[in-house]
């Protein structure tokens, strides 16, 4: 199967994708699902924590009291997860742009939810003028 007709990346292609390289056009649907589909935040956080896992495991074997080991792990893990969550929209926008997709797709779901809420409000209260 040629790389142009694939719909999912190979392991090497996936690593290149994570490094910022664009995938072939035949994989646009997969990229779209990966970036804006259900579970996108969970996938992003997992991809950020996995490379740190060997270091965290190594810290758990250091011969010190348990509280020191837990604190060493927390000192690395908490800021990593915090900044990953904070930078999620920028990373997602970057992935969409580098793969030739519209970066505004990130906020599409939020916009649909906002419009649905407004429609519900209008259905209940109508278009009353404010005093």
WOBELFEN-V233148 format. One record per backbone hydrogen bond with DSSP energy under -1.0 kcal/mol. CO is the residue of the C=O (numbers start at 1). NH is the residue of the N-H. E is the energy in kcal/mol with one decimal. If there is no record, write none. Layout:
BEGIN
co={CO,CO}
nh={NH,NH}
e={E,E}
END
This chain:
BEGIN
co={10,11,12,13,14,15,16,17,24,25,27,28,29,30,31,32,33,37,39,40,41,42,43,44,45,46,49,49,52,53,54,55,56,58,59,62,65,66,67,68,69,70,71,72,73,74,76,77,78,79,80,81,82,83,87,88,89,90,91,92,93,94,95,96,97,102,103,107,108,109,110,111,112,113,114,115,116,117,118,119,120,121,122,126}
nh={14,15,16,17,18,19,21,20,27,28,31,32,33,34,35,36,37,40,43,44,45,46,47,48,49,50,52,53,56,57,58,59,60,61,62,64,69,70,71,72,73,74,75,76,77,78,80,81,82,83,84,85,86,87,91,92,93,94,95,96,97,98,99,101,100,105,106,111,112,113,114,115,116,117,118,119,120,121,122,123,124,125,126,128}
e={-3.0,-2.1,-2.3,-2.4,-2.5,-1.5,-2.7,-1.5,-2.0,-1.7,-2.3,-2.8,-2.3,-2.6,-2.5,-2.6,-1.5,-1.4,-2.3,-2.2,-2.6,-2.4,-2.4,-1.3,-2.1,-2.4,-1.1,-1.0,-2.2,-2.6,-2.3,-2.2,-1.1,-1.4,-1.1,-2.3,-1.5,-2.7,-2.3,-2.5,-2.1,-2.6,-2.6,-1.1,-2.9,-2.3,-1.3,-2.6,-2.5,-2.8,-2.1,-2.4,-2.3,-2.2,-2.2,-2.7,-2.3,-2.2,-2.4,-2.3,-2.6,-2.8,-1.2,-3.1,-1.6,-1.7,-1.3,-2.4,-2.4,-2.2,-2.3,-2.5,-2.2,-2.2,-2.3,-2.5,-2.3,-2.5,-2.9,-2.2,-1.9,-3.2,-1.9,-1.2}
END
